[in-house]
Amino acid sequence: YGTERLWGAVGWGVTNLALGFLLDKFGFTSMVVSLYITTFLFLAVLKISNLLSCQLGKGVTYSAIGTPESVEMINVECESKTANVEAEKEDTIHKEDQKVTAFFHALFLDLSNSVFMFSMVVLAAGVQLVEGLVFLYFKDTLNASYALCGVSVVITVSFEIPIFAVAQRLIDLLGKDWLVIIGLSAYFTRVAGYTLIDESNQWLILIWEPLHGVTYATTKMALVLFSSSIAPPGYEASTQAFVSNIRSLGLAFGAVMGGRSMEEFGSKNTYRGASLIVIATTLLYALTCKTCRRKFCSRKTTDVAPAVDLLEAKGLVETRMEAL
């Protein structure tokens, strides 16, 4: 996943860097018109190439399909298998129902998994507050240029790329829970840093932008790990889609409530509030995640063990004294 996703970060960074300078030079209207024309031409090229491919390959590989002999053969095979299919159908449906039930139990009835999904929804709302509205803060409050906004995105994805490139190593080293904690911590540090910037030192935006790359890459990897760990066999893609849809609730909430909060309380107070909410979410996740609970239980066991050994030794001494 990391190796594939890093190329998305490359495209995102290059495009935003170019758009920043182009918007400053040509303006918004010219860029929108150019975008639609470029998109139309690109889709036209894809459509034409697809049609040419179909025409060149037509009738080469599947010439036997559709003849009367092939149709008759298929009908005979279907009739011979109908009885077995009907017999296996009910058993298959029962097994599939069991898989789906186990999936929902793992997602909603397990404390760690439920808190994980809650954390992803909260973080999604916070990320939407940044991705959807932070440029308004940069432009309206800090009076930043489009070029500076574009460079900020380049720095953001520049830190995504190496993290995605070593995704498997990070997964083996840290695991899902630490990836989530690191991602949440990077987010609340970043948005709190935004509130320390004013128009005279707007370039400080670039100092905080690498933390978004950390947040995005680590939580994306954690989300993929989580989905694969609870997905029933054969439902991997459906699980990814279902988990992503739950996370999208946070995106919608962050866009609506973030805009309203900026109107009511101002940008800086909104980002301060978002930072505090994610700090609380980070603490909640740290207290309930399986990794931290296992460490606490193992530490508790090692603390009790010396006391147990001492009691056993004391009993052994008393037994020997009575024997003497």
C-alpha positions as CSV (number, residue, x, y, z in Angstrom):
1,Y,0.0,0.0,0.0
2,G,2.7,2.4,0.9
3,T,4.7,1.9,-2.3
4,E,1.5,2.6,-4.4
5,R,0.3,5.5,-2.3
6,L,3.5,7.5,-2.4
7,W,2.9,8.2,-6.1
8,G,-0.3,9.8,-5.2
9,A,1.6,12.1,-2.9
10,V,4.0,12.9,-5.7
11,G,1.2,13.9,-8.1
12,W,-0.5,15.9,-5.4
13,G,2.7,17.9,-4.5
14,V,3.7,18.6,-8.1
15,T,0.2,19.7,-9.1
16,N,-0.3,22.0,-6.1
17,L,3.2,23.6,-6.6
18,A,2.3,24.4,-10.2
19,L,-1.2,25.7,-9.4
20,G,0.1,28.0,-6.8
21,F,2.3,30.0,-9.2
22,L,-0.2,29.7,-12.0
23,L,-3.0,31.2,-9.9
24,D,-0.8,34.1,-8.9
25,K,0.1,34.8,-12.5
26,F,-3.1,34.1,-14.5
27,G,-5.9,34.3,-11.9
28,F,-8.7,32.0,-10.8
29,T,-11.0,32.2,-13.8
30,S,-8.4,31.5,-16.4
31,M,-7.2,28.4,-14.4
32,V,-10.7,27.0,-14.0
33,V,-11.3,27.3,-17.8
34,S,-7.9,25.7,-18.5
35,L,-8.7,22.9,-16.1
36,Y,-11.9,22.0,-17.8
37,I,-10.4,22.0,-21.2
38,T,-7.4,19.9,-20.1
39,T,-9.7,17.4,-18.4
40,F,-11.9,17.1,-21.4
41,L,-8.9,16.5,-23.8
42,F,-7.4,13.9,-21.4
43,L,-10.7,12.0,-21.2
44,A,-11.1,12.2,-25.0
45,V,-7.7,10.7,-25.5
46,L,-8.4,7.9,-23.0
47,K,-11.8,7.1,-24.7
48,I,-10.2,7.0,-28.2
49,S,-7.4,4.8,-27.1
50,N,-9.9,2.4,-25.4
51,L,-12.0,2.2,-28.6
52,L,-8.9,1.5,-30.7
53,S,-7.9,-1.3,-28.3
54,C,-11.3,-2.9,-28.5
55,Q,-11.3,-2.8,-32.3
56,L,-7.8,-4.2,-32.6
57,G,-8.6,-7.1,-30.2
58,K,-12.1,-7.8,-31.5
59,G,-12.6,-11.4,-32.7
60,V,-9.0,-12.6,-32.0
61,T,-9.2,-14.4,-28.7
62,Y,-12.8,-15.4,-28.2
63,S,-13.9,-16.4,-31.7
64,A,-15.3,-19.7,-30.5
65,I,-17.7,-18.2,-28.0
66,G,-21.2,-17.6,-29.3
67,T,-21.3,-20.5,-31.8
68,P,-24.2,-23.0,-31.6
69,E,-21.8,-25.7,-30.5
70,S,-20.3,-23.7,-27.6
71,V,-23.8,-22.6,-26.4
72,E,-25.1,-26.1,-26.4
73,M,-22.0,-27.3,-24.4
74,I,-22.5,-24.5,-21.9
75,N,-26.2,-25.5,-21.4
76,V,-25.4,-29.1,-20.8
77,E,-22.8,-28.2,-18.2
78,C,-25.2,-25.8,-16.5
79,E,-27.9,-28.4,-16.2
80,S,-25.6,-31.0,-14.7
81,K,-24.5,-28.5,-12.0
82,T,-27.9,-27.0,-11.1
83,A,-28.7,-29.6,-8.4
84,N,-25.3,-29.2,-6.7
85,V,-25.6,-25.4,-6.8
86,E,-29.0,-25.4,-5.1
87,A,-27.8,-27.7,-2.4
88,E,-24.7,-25.6,-1.6
89,K,-26.5,-22.3,-1.8
90,E,-28.2,-22.4,1.6
91,D,-25.0,-23.5,3.3
92,T,-23.0,-20.7,1.6
93,I,-25.6,-18.1,2.7
94,H,-25.4,-19.3,6.3
95,K,-21.6,-19.1,6.3
96,E,-21.6,-15.7,4.8
97,D,-24.1,-14.5,7.5
98,Q,-21.8,-15.8,10.1
99,K,-18.8,-13.9,8.6
100,V,-20.7,-10.6,8.5
101,T,-22.0,-11.0,12.1
102,A,-18.4,-11.7,13.3
103,F,-17.3,-8.6,11.4
104,F,-19.8,-6.3,13.1
105,H,-19.1,-7.8,16.5
106,A,-15.4,-7.1,16.0
107,L,-16.0,-3.6,14.8
108,F,-18.6,-2.3,17.4
109,L,-18.5,-4.6,20.4
110,D,-14.7,-4.6,20.9
111,L,-13.7,-1.6,23.0
112,S,-10.3,-1.0,21.3
113,N,-11.8,-1.3,17.8
114,S,-14.7,1.0,18.7
115,V,-12.3,3.7,20.1
116,F,-10.1,3.3,17.0
117,M,-13.1,4.1,14.7
118,F,-14.1,7.0,16.9
119,S,-10.6,8.4,16.8
120,M,-10.5,8.1,13.0
121,V,-13.8,10.0,12.7
122,V,-12.6,12.7,15.0
123,L,-9.3,13.0,13.1
124,A,-11.1,13.0,9.8
125,A,-13.2,16.0,11.0
126,G,-9.9,17.7,12.1
127,V,-8.2,16.9,8.8
128,Q,-11.1,18.3,6.9
129,L,-10.9,21.5,8.9
130,V,-7.3,21.8,7.7
131,E,-7.6,20.6,4.1
132,G,-10.9,22.3,3.4
133,L,-10.5,25.6,5.3
134,V,-6.9,26.2,6.1
135,F,-6.2,28.1,2.9
136,L,-9.0,30.6,3.9
137,Y,-7.1,31.1,7.1
138,F,-3.8,31.6,5.1
139,K,-5.3,34.0,2.6
140,D,-7.8,36.0,4.7
141,T,-6.1,36.1,8.1
142,L,-2.4,35.8,7.2
143,N,-2.6,37.4,3.7
144,A,-0.5,34.6,2.2
145,S,0.1,34.3,-1.5
146,Y,-1.1,31.4,-3.7
147,A,2.5,30.5,-4.2
148,L,3.1,30.1,-0.5
149,C,0.0,27.9,-0.2
150,G,1.3,25.7,-3.1
151,V,4.7,25.4,-1.5
152,S,3.1,24.4,1.8
153,V,1.4,21.5,0.1
154,V,4.7,20.4,-1.5
155,I,6.3,20.3,1.9
156,T,3.4,18.3,3.3
157,V,3.6,15.6,0.7
158,S,7.4,15.6,0.8
159,F,7.1,14.0,4.2
160,E,4.4,11.6,3.1
161,I,6.6,10.1,0.4
162,P,9.4,8.7,2.6
163,I,7.0,7.4,5.2
164,F,5.0,5.6,2.6
165,A,8.2,4.3,1.1
166,V,9.2,2.6,4.3
167,A,5.6,1.7,5.3
168,Q,6.3,-2.0,5.9
169,R,9.3,-1.3,8.2
170,L,7.3,1.2,10.2
171,I,4.4,-1.3,10.5
172,D,6.8,-4.0,11.8
173,L,8.6,-1.6,14.1
174,L,5.6,0.3,15.6
175,G,2.4,-1.5,14.9
176,K,-1.1,0.0,14.4
177,D,-1.5,1.6,17.8
178,W,1.7,3.6,17.8
179,L,1.0,4.7,14.3
180,V,-2.3,6.1,15.4
181,I,-0.9,7.8,18.4
182,I,1.9,9.4,16.4
183,G,-0.6,10.6,13.8
184,L,-2.9,12.1,16.3
185,S,0.0,13.8,18.1
186,A,1.3,15.3,14.9
187,Y,-2.1,16.7,14.1
188,F,-2.8,18.6,17.4
189,T,0.8,19.9,17.4
190,R,0.4,21.3,13.9
191,V,-3.0,23.0,14.3
192,A,-1.8,24.5,17.6
193,G,1.2,25.8,15.8
194,Y,-1.0,27.6,13.2
195,T,-2.4,29.8,16.0
196,L,1.1,31.2,16.8
197,I,1.5,32.7,13.3
198,D,0.5,36.2,12.2
199,E,0.8,38.2,9.0
200,S,4.4,39.4,9.8
201,N,5.8,35.8,10.0
202,Q,3.5,33.9,7.6
203,W,6.4,31.9,6.3
204,L,6.3,29.9,9.6
205,I,3.4,28.0,8.0
206,L,6.1,25.9,6.3
207,I,7.6,24.8,9.6
208,W,4.3,23.1,10.7
209,E,3.4,21.6,7.3
210,P,5.6,18.4,7.6
211,L,3.4,17.3,10.5
212,H,0.4,16.9,8.2
213,G,2.5,14.4,6.1
214,V,3.2,12.5,9.3
215,T,-0.5,12.5,10.3
216,Y,-1.8,11.5,6.9
217,A,0.7,8.7,6.2
218,T,0.6,7.0,9.6
219,T,-3.1,7.1,10.0
220,K,-3.7,5.8,6.5
221,M,-1.4,2.9,7.1
222,A,-3.1,2.2,10.4
223,L,-6.6,2.3,8.8
224,V,-5.5,-0.2,6.2
225,L,-4.0,-2.5,8.9
226,F,-7.2,-2.2,10.9
227,S,-9.4,-3.1,8.0
228,S,-7.4,-6.1,7.0
229,S,-7.3,-7.4,10.6
230,I,-11.1,-7.4,11.1
231,A,-12.1,-8.3,7.5
232,P,-13.8,-11.7,7.1
233,P,-12.3,-13.9,4.3
234,G,-13.6,-12.7,1.0
235,Y,-14.8,-9.3,2.4
236,E,-11.5,-7.4,2.3
237,A,-12.7,-4.8,-0.2
238,S,-16.1,-4.4,1.4
239,T,-14.5,-3.9,4.8
240,Q,-12.2,-1.1,3.4
241,A,-15.2,0.6,1.9
242,F,-17.4,0.3,5.0
243,V,-14.6,1.6,7.3
244,S,-13.9,4.5,4.9
245,N,-17.6,5.4,4.8
246,I,-17.7,5.6,8.6
247,R,-14.7,7.8,8.5
248,S,-16.3,10.0,5.9
249,L,-18.9,11.1,8.5
250,G,-16.1,12.9,10.2
251,L,-15.2,14.6,6.9
252,A,-18.7,15.9,6.5
253,F,-19.0,17.0,10.1
254,G,-15.6,18.8,10.0
255,A,-16.5,20.7,6.8
256,V,-19.9,21.9,8.2
257,M,-19.0,22.6,11.8
258,G,-15.5,23.9,11.0
259,G,-16.9,26.6,8.7
260,R,-19.6,27.6,11.2
261,S,-17.0,27.7,14.0
262,M,-14.7,30.0,12.0
263,E,-17.6,32.4,11.4
264,E,-18.6,32.4,15.1
265,F,-15.2,32.2,16.9
266,G,-12.6,33.0,14.3
267,S,-9.9,30.8,12.8
268,K,-7.4,30.8,15.6
269,N,-9.9,29.8,18.3
270,T,-11.3,27.1,16.0
271,Y,-7.9,25.6,15.5
272,R,-7.2,25.8,19.2
273,G,-10.4,24.0,19.9
274,A,-9.6,21.3,17.3
275,S,-6.2,20.8,19.0
276,L,-7.7,20.3,22.4
277,I,-10.3,17.8,21.1
278,V,-7.7,15.7,19.4
279,I,-5.5,15.8,22.5
280,A,-8.4,14.3,24.5
281,T,-8.9,11.7,21.7
282,T,-5.3,10.8,21.8
283,L,-5.4,10.2,25.6
284,L,-8.5,8.1,25.2
285,Y,-7.0,6.0,22.5
286,A,-3.8,5.5,24.5
287,L,-5.7,4.3,27.5
288,T,-7.9,1.8,25.5
289,C,-5.6,0.5,22.8
290,K,-4.5,-3.2,23.0
291,T,-0.8,-2.4,22.9
292,C,-0.9,-0.2,25.9
293,R,-3.2,-2.5,27.8
294,R,-0.9,-5.5,27.2
295,K,2.1,-3.5,28.5
296,F,0.1,-2.4,31.6
297,C,-0.9,-6.0,32.3
298,S,2.6,-7.4,31.8
299,R,4.0,-4.8,34.1
300,K,1.4,-5.5,36.7
301,T,2.3,-9.2,36.5
302,T,6.0,-8.6,37.0
303,D,5.3,-6.3,40.0
304,V,3.3,-9.1,41.7
305,A,5.7,-11.9,40.9
306,P,8.4,-10.9,43.4
307,A,5.8,-10.7,46.2
308,V,4.5,-14.2,45.3
309,D,8.1,-15.6,45.3
310,L,8.7,-14.0,48.7
311,L,5.6,-15.6,50.2
312,E,6.6,-19.0,48.8
313,A,10.1,-18.6,50.2
314,K,8.7,-17.6,53.6
315,G,6.4,-20.7,53.7
316,L,9.3,-22.9,52.8
317,V,11.4,-21.6,55.6
318,E,8.6,-22.0,58.1
319,T,8.1,-25.6,57.0
320,R,11.8,-26.4,57.5
321,M,11.8,-24.8,60.9
322,E,8.8,-26.9,62.0
323,A,10.6,-30.0,60.7
324,L,13.7,-29.1,62.7
